[in-house]
């Protein structure tokens, strides 16, 4: 493998990786855009939006912990 071919393969791999990551991010973001699901992957106790949350889990958490 010569230097030109090596650089070509590195560039192609980099472009493909960036495209895959970007596409995956856009797909998963669109799946969660309906407003019926939380956009955080951690528990309500660490959520900065818990005070205004209208999801069932957030409402239950606020009731149990007296957050208004």
C-alpha positions in Angstrom: 0.0 0.0 0.0 1.5 3.3 -1.0 1.2 6.6 0.9 -1.5 8.0 -1.5 -3.7 5.0 -1.0 -3.2 5.1 2.7 -4.3 8.7 3.0 -7.2 8.1 0.7 -8.4 5.3 2.9 -8.0 7.4 6.1 -10.0 10.2 4.5 -12.7 7.9 3.3 -13.0 6.3 6.7 -13.1 9.6 8.5 -15.9 10.9 6.2 -17.9 7.7 6.6 -17.6 7.8 10.4 -18.7 11.5 10.6 -21.6 10.8 8.3 -22.7 7.8 10.3 -22.5 9.7 13.6 -24.4 12.7 12.3 -27.1 10.5 10.7 -27.6 8.6 13.9 -27.8 11.7 16.0 -30.4 13.2 13.6 -32.5 10.0 13.6 -32.6 9.6 17.3 -33.3 13.2 17.9 -36.3 13.1 15.5 -37.6 10.0 17.2 -37.8 11.8 20.5 -39.2 15.1 19.2 -42.9 14.2 19.7 -42.8 15.6 23.3 -44.1 12.4 24.9 -40.7 11.2 26.1 -38.0 12.7 28.2 -34.9 13.9 26.4 -32.6 12.9 29.3 -31.2 9.5 30.0 -30.9 9.8 33.7 -33.3 9.9 36.6 -35.5 12.9 37.5 -33.5 13.8 40.5 -30.7 15.0 38.3 -33.0 16.7 35.7 -32.9 20.5 35.4 -36.4 20.4 33.8 -38.2 18.6 36.6 -40.1 21.6 37.9 -41.9 22.1 34.6 -42.0 18.5 33.5 -45.4 17.1 32.5 -44.4 13.5 31.9 -45.9 10.8 34.2 -42.5 10.0 35.7 -41.7 13.6 36.4 -45.1 14.2 38.0 -44.7 11.1 40.2 -41.2 12.3 41.2 -42.5 15.8 42.1 -45.3 14.3 44.2 -43.0 12.0 46.1 -40.4 14.7 46.8 -42.7 17.7 47.2 -41.2 19.7 44.3 -43.3 22.5 42.9 
